[in-house]
Amino acid sequence: MQINAVLYVTLMIPTSIGSVLANILLLLIFAYNLKLQTETSALTLNLCICDLLLGLTVIPFGVHNNLFGITNYAKDSFVCQSTAFFYMLLQLASVHSLTWSTIDKFTEICFPLHYFQLFTKKRTWSILCLLWIYCLINASFPFLGFGSYKYNERKFICVPNLQQSSKGYGVVLIAIGVLTPILIMCSLYIYIVKIARNQALRGAFVCNDQHCYYVPANNYFRRTIVLISTAMCLLFCWMPYITISFYEMFTGTNIAPLTDVIVTWLVLFTSALNPWVTIMSQKKYRKALRESWKKLKVFQNPIRNTLSSSKEINFNLKSPTLLPGRVTLTSSDMKHDWQKNKKAKVTSATAASRKG
């Protein structure tokens, strides 16, 4: 097996497992915390489901092709065409769902007084409907004659054919479908960081029903670090794929297979990274994760106490001599007492018969 095939399996199997576990964790946090179920939480839920399906379908398909040495599919293969369609659909839906979640967070931070008027439940579901219509249209273009899907033996999955023959489709897909949402997200993160920096420099007081307290500048700087890290992760995962796609489209040359494996892994790795981006970049999700962890620890303590108490009871039953003031009878003592009682009964019966 070649080094790129070994590297592909080594990277993709943990990515698939991590994507499934991380997104299931986020779904459980969402299900057991009613405070997270807001009017705009459908955007985060949509992102989570898309990434979960990527980890369950597309990534295992690539691992299967790698392990079984599949080098090609027929041009009209239903398996290849359907897998490529779902790959394109889920990847676009994931990127645009993350973009709208970022816009939602930006609006909540920068326009808190108008947030509930701007993002209502009806508008949220309208955004989701338009998002899926857009993704379905883009994923269906190859079936309508604009571009094509084919099996890429270096990526081990079926993907859009981004070559010079379909340059127009590739440019529209990459520039509008991927590059524009990522630039929008990074711009919003930079603007939020700028607001946090200005707020930290002049200081701020937060008030509740009882009193007001000063918010230290370190709190704003910590949140700034999280947002900067999120933007850097997005750029680090997507920019190599975007750059190489444009390079292959306009030059007609293919990159090295090992580089192609790494670039493909970075794009699919976002399905495992997005849940942690959602949790770490939003305070309410971090708080919900901590509360869920505390509940789990509280649930484990009674079980441990019950197990320890049952062990003590069993130990006491097996070793009753350890209890103070308790008389222990062994099996030989019990046999001796039984024989003694039997002899006493025989003697009393003999004495009674003699008297009679």
C-alpha positions as CSV (number, residue, x, y, z in Angstrom):
1,M,0.0,0.0,0.0
2,Q,1.3,3.4,-1.0
3,I,2.2,6.1,1.6
4,N,-0.7,8.3,0.5
5,A,-3.2,5.5,1.0
6,V,-1.8,4.7,4.4
7,L,-2.0,8.4,5.4
8,Y,-5.5,8.7,4.1
9,V,-6.8,5.8,6.2
10,T,-4.8,7.0,9.2
11,L,-6.4,10.5,9.0
12,M,-9.9,9.7,7.9
13,I,-10.9,7.0,10.4
14,P,-10.3,9.2,13.5
15,T,-11.9,12.1,11.6
16,S,-15.1,10.0,10.9
17,I,-15.2,8.8,14.5
18,G,-14.5,12.3,15.9
19,S,-17.2,13.8,13.6
20,V,-19.9,11.4,14.7
21,L,-19.0,11.6,18.5
22,A,-18.6,15.4,18.5
23,N,-21.9,16.1,16.7
24,I,-23.8,13.5,18.8
25,L,-22.4,15.3,21.9
26,L,-23.7,18.7,20.6
27,L,-27.1,17.2,19.8
28,L,-27.3,15.7,23.4
29,I,-26.3,19.1,24.9
30,F,-29.0,20.8,22.7
31,A,-31.7,18.2,23.7
32,Y,-31.1,18.3,27.4
33,N,-30.7,22.1,27.8
34,L,-34.0,23.9,27.1
35,K,-32.2,27.3,27.3
36,L,-30.4,26.5,24.1
37,Q,-33.6,25.8,22.2
38,T,-34.2,29.4,21.0
39,E,-35.8,30.7,17.8
40,T,-32.5,30.6,15.9
41,S,-31.1,27.4,17.3
42,A,-32.3,25.6,14.1
43,L,-29.3,27.1,12.3
44,T,-26.9,25.3,14.7
45,L,-29.0,22.2,14.6
46,N,-28.9,22.1,10.8
47,L,-25.1,22.5,10.9
48,C,-24.7,19.7,13.4
49,I,-26.9,17.3,11.3
50,C,-25.0,18.1,8.1
51,D,-21.6,17.4,9.7
52,L,-23.0,14.2,11.3
53,L,-24.1,12.9,8.0
54,L,-20.8,13.7,6.4
55,G,-19.1,11.6,9.1
56,L,-21.5,8.7,8.6
57,T,-21.6,8.6,4.8
58,V,-18.9,10.4,2.7
59,I,-15.8,9.7,4.9
60,P,-16.6,6.0,5.4
61,F,-17.1,5.7,1.7
62,G,-13.6,7.0,1.0
63,V,-12.1,4.7,3.6
64,H,-13.9,1.8,2.0
65,N,-12.5,2.6,-1.4
66,N,-9.0,3.0,0.0
67,L,-9.0,-0.3,1.9
68,F,-10.5,-2.4,-0.9
69,G,-8.3,-0.8,-3.6
70,I,-11.1,0.6,-5.7
71,T,-9.5,2.7,-8.5
72,N,-12.5,3.6,-10.6
73,Y,-16.3,3.7,-10.9
74,A,-18.3,3.6,-14.1
75,K,-19.2,7.1,-15.4
76,D,-22.9,6.6,-14.7
77,S,-22.5,4.6,-11.5
78,F,-25.4,5.3,-9.2
79,V,-23.2,4.8,-6.1
80,C,-20.6,7.3,-7.3
81,Q,-23.0,9.9,-8.5
82,S,-25.2,9.8,-5.4
83,T,-22.2,9.9,-3.1
84,A,-20.8,12.9,-4.9
85,F,-24.2,14.6,-4.8
86,F,-24.5,14.1,-1.1
87,Y,-20.9,15.2,-0.5
88,M,-21.5,18.5,-2.4
89,L,-24.9,19.0,-0.8
90,L,-23.8,18.4,2.8
91,Q,-20.6,20.3,2.4
92,L,-22.3,23.4,1.0
93,A,-25.1,23.2,3.6
94,S,-22.5,22.9,6.4
95,V,-20.5,26.0,5.2
96,H,-23.6,28.2,4.8
97,S,-25.2,27.0,8.0
98,L,-22.0,28.0,9.9
99,T,-22.1,31.3,8.1
100,W,-25.6,32.1,9.1
101,S,-24.9,31.0,12.7
102,T,-22.0,33.5,12.7
103,I,-24.3,36.2,11.4
104,D,-26.8,35.3,14.1
105,K,-24.1,35.6,16.8
106,F,-22.8,38.9,15.3
107,T,-26.3,40.4,15.4
108,E,-26.8,39.3,19.0
109,I,-23.5,40.9,20.0
110,C,-23.5,44.1,17.9
111,F,-27.2,44.8,17.8
112,P,-28.6,43.5,21.1
113,L,-31.6,45.9,21.2
114,H,-32.8,44.9,17.7
115,Y,-31.8,41.3,17.7
116,F,-35.2,39.7,18.5
117,Q,-36.8,41.9,15.8
118,L,-34.2,40.9,13.2
119,F,-34.0,37.2,13.9
120,T,-37.4,35.7,14.4
121,K,-38.5,32.1,14.2
122,K,-40.2,32.7,10.9
123,R,-37.2,34.4,9.4
124,T,-34.9,31.6,10.6
125,W,-36.9,28.9,8.9
126,S,-37.1,31.0,5.8
127,I,-33.3,31.3,5.8
128,L,-33.0,27.5,6.2
129,C,-35.5,26.9,3.3
130,L,-33.6,29.2,1.0
131,L,-30.3,27.7,2.1
132,W,-31.3,24.2,1.2
133,I,-32.8,25.3,-2.1
134,Y,-29.5,26.9,-3.0
135,C,-27.5,23.9,-2.0
136,L,-29.8,21.5,-3.9
137,I,-29.6,23.6,-7.1
138,N,-25.8,23.7,-6.9
139,A,-25.5,20.0,-6.2
140,S,-27.8,19.2,-9.1
141,F,-26.0,21.2,-11.7
142,P,-23.9,18.2,-12.9
143,F,-27.1,16.3,-13.6
144,L,-28.3,19.2,-15.7
145,G,-25.2,19.3,-17.9
146,F,-23.3,22.0,-16.0
147,G,-20.1,20.2,-14.9
148,S,-19.9,16.6,-13.9
149,Y,-19.2,14.2,-11.0
150,K,-16.4,11.6,-11.3
151,Y,-14.3,9.3,-9.1
152,N,-11.0,10.8,-8.0
153,E,-8.6,8.0,-7.2
154,R,-6.3,10.4,-5.3
155,K,-9.1,11.6,-3.0
156,F,-10.8,8.1,-3.0
157,I,-14.2,9.7,-3.3
158,C,-16.5,11.0,-6.0
159,V,-16.2,14.7,-6.4
160,P,-17.1,17.5,-8.9
161,N,-14.8,17.5,-11.9
162,L,-13.0,20.8,-11.5
163,Q,-10.9,20.8,-14.6
164,Q,-10.5,23.3,-17.5
165,S,-13.4,21.7,-19.4
166,S,-15.8,22.8,-16.6
167,K,-14.0,26.0,-15.5
168,G,-17.2,28.1,-15.3
169,Y,-19.0,25.7,-13.1
170,G,-15.9,25.3,-10.9
171,V,-15.4,29.1,-10.5
172,V,-19.0,29.7,-9.5
173,L,-19.0,26.7,-7.1
174,I,-15.8,27.6,-5.3
175,A,-16.1,31.4,-5.4
176,I,-19.7,31.8,-4.4
177,G,-20.4,28.5,-2.6
178,V,-17.3,28.3,-0.5
179,L,-15.0,31.3,-0.6
180,T,-17.6,34.0,-0.1
181,P,-19.1,32.5,3.0
182,I,-15.7,32.0,4.6
183,L,-14.7,35.6,3.9
184,I,-17.9,36.8,5.4
185,M,-17.4,34.7,8.6
186,C,-13.8,35.9,9.0
187,S,-14.8,39.6,8.4
188,L,-17.5,39.3,11.1
189,Y,-15.1,37.7,13.5
190,I,-12.6,40.5,12.9
191,Y,-15.3,43.1,13.5
192,I,-16.4,41.4,16.8
193,V,-12.8,41.3,17.9
194,K,-12.5,45.0,17.2
195,I,-15.6,45.7,19.3
196,A,-14.3,43.6,22.1
197,R,-10.9,45.4,22.1
198,N,-12.6,48.8,22.2
199,Q,-14.8,47.6,25.0
200,A,-11.9,46.3,27.0
201,L,-9.9,49.5,26.6
202,R,-12.6,51.7,28.0
203,G,-14.0,49.2,30.5
204,A,-17.6,48.1,31.1
205,F,-20.1,47.5,33.8
206,V,-22.7,44.8,33.7
207,C,-25.8,45.1,35.8
208,N,-28.5,42.8,36.9
209,D,-31.5,43.2,39.2
210,Q,-29.4,43.5,42.3
211,H,-26.1,45.2,41.6
212,C,-23.6,46.2,38.9
213,Y,-20.1,44.9,38.6
214,Y,-17.0,45.7,36.6
215,V,-16.0,43.3,33.8
216,P,-12.2,43.0,33.6
217,A,-10.4,43.5,30.3
218,N,-9.1,39.9,30.5
219,N,-12.6,38.5,29.8
220,Y,-12.8,40.4,26.5
221,F,-9.3,39.3,25.6
222,R,-10.1,35.6,26.3
223,R,-13.1,35.8,24.0
224,T,-11.0,37.6,21.4
225,I,-8.5,34.7,21.4
226,V,-11.3,32.2,20.9
227,L,-12.7,34.1,17.9
228,I,-9.3,34.6,16.3
229,S,-8.6,30.9,16.7
230,T,-11.9,30.1,15.1
231,A,-11.2,32.3,12.1
232,M,-7.7,30.8,11.7
233,C,-9.0,27.3,11.8
234,L,-11.5,28.1,9.0
235,L,-8.8,29.6,6.9
236,F,-6.4,26.8,7.6
237,C,-8.8,24.1,6.6
238,W,-10.4,25.7,3.5
239,M,-7.8,28.0,1.9
240,P,-5.5,25.1,0.7
241,Y,-8.5,23.5,-1.0
242,I,-9.7,26.7,-2.6
243,T,-6.2,27.6,-3.8
244,I,-5.4,24.2,-5.3
245,S,-8.8,24.0,-7.0
246,F,-8.3,27.3,-8.8
247,Y,-4.7,26.3,-9.6
248,E,-5.9,23.0,-11.2
249,M,-8.7,24.7,-13.1
250,F,-6.6,27.4,-14.7
251,T,-3.4,25.5,-15.3
252,G,-4.8,22.0,-16.1
253,T,-2.1,20.3,-14.0
254,N,-2.6,18.0,-11.0
255,I,-0.9,18.4,-7.7
256,A,1.0,15.6,-5.9
257,P,-1.2,12.8,-4.6
258,L,0.1,13.2,-1.0
259,T,-0.8,16.9,-1.1
260,D,-4.2,16.0,-2.5
261,V,-4.8,13.6,0.4
262,I,-3.9,16.2,3.0
263,V,-6.1,18.9,1.4
264,T,-9.1,16.6,1.1
265,W,-8.6,15.6,4.8
266,L,-8.6,19.2,5.9
267,V,-11.9,19.9,4.2
268,L,-13.6,16.8,5.7
269,F,-12.0,17.5,9.1
270,T,-14.2,20.5,9.4
271,S,-17.1,18.2,10.1
272,A,-15.4,17.2,13.3
273,L,-14.1,20.7,14.1
274,N,-17.4,22.6,13.6
275,P,-19.1,21.3,16.8
276,W,-16.2,22.4,18.9
277,V,-16.1,25.8,17.2
278,T,-19.8,26.2,18.1
279,I,-19.2,25.2,21.7
280,M,-16.1,27.2,22.3
281,S,-17.2,30.4,20.5
282,Q,-20.5,30.8,22.3
283,K,-20.8,31.2,26.1
284,K,-24.2,29.6,26.4
285,Y,-22.9,26.3,24.8
286,R,-19.8,26.3,27.1
287,K,-22.1,26.8,30.1
288,A,-24.4,24.0,29.0
289,L,-21.4,21.7,28.5
290,R,-20.2,22.4,32.0
291,E,-23.6,21.8,33.5
292,S,-24.0,18.6,31.6
293,W,-20.6,17.4,32.9
294,K,-21.5,18.3,36.5
295,K,-24.8,16.4,36.1
296,L,-22.9,13.4,34.8
297,K,-20.5,13.5,37.8
298,V,-23.4,13.8,40.2
299,F,-25.1,10.8,38.5
300,Q,-21.9,8.7,38.8
301,N,-21.3,9.4,42.5
302,P,-24.5,7.6,43.8
303,I,-23.6,4.6,41.6
304,R,-20.1,4.5,43.1
305,N,-21.5,4.8,46.6
306,T,-24.0,2.0,45.9
307,L,-21.3,-0.3,44.6
308,S,-19.0,0.4,47.5
309,S,-21.8,-0.2,50.0
310,S,-22.7,-3.4,48.4
311,K,-19.1,-4.5,48.5
312,E,-19.0,-3.7,52.2
313,I,-22.2,-5.7,52.9
314,N,-20.8,-8.7,51.0
315,F,-17.6,-8.4,52.8
316,N,-19.4,-8.4,56.2
317,L,-21.4,-11.4,55.2
318,K,-18.3,-13.3,54.3
319,S,-16.3,-12.1,57.3
320,P,-18.8,-11.7,60.2
321,T,-16.0,-12.0,62.8
322,L,-14.9,-8.5,61.9
323,L,-18.0,-7.1,63.5
324,P,-17.6,-6.3,67.2
325,G,-19.8,-8.3,69.6
326,R,-20.8,-10.8,67.0
327,V,-20.5,-14.6,67.7
328,T,-19.1,-16.6,64.8
329,L,-20.1,-20.3,64.2
330,T,-18.1,-22.4,61.9
331,S,-19.4,-25.5,60.1
332,S,-17.6,-27.8,62.5
333,D,-19.2,-26.1,65.5
334,M,-22.6,-26.3,64.0
335,K,-22.1,-30.0,63.3
336,H,-20.9,-30.6,66.9
337,D,-24.0,-28.8,68.3
338,W,-26.3,-30.8,66.0
339,Q,-24.8,-34.1,67.2
340,K,-25.0,-33.0,70.8
341,N,-28.7,-32.1,70.5
342,K,-29.4,-35.5,68.8
343,K,-27.7,-37.4,71.7
344,A,-29.7,-35.4,74.2
345,K,-33.0,-36.2,72.4
346,V,-32.1,-40.0,72.3
347,T,-31.2,-40.0,76.0
348,S,-34.4,-38.3,77.0
349,A,-36.4,-40.7,74.9
350,T,-34.7,-43.7,76.5
351,A,-35.3,-42.4,80.0
352,A,-39.0,-41.8,79.2
353,S,-39.4,-45.4,77.9
354,R,-37.8,-46.9,81.0
355,K,-40.2,-44.9,83.2
356,G,-43.1,-46.2,81.2
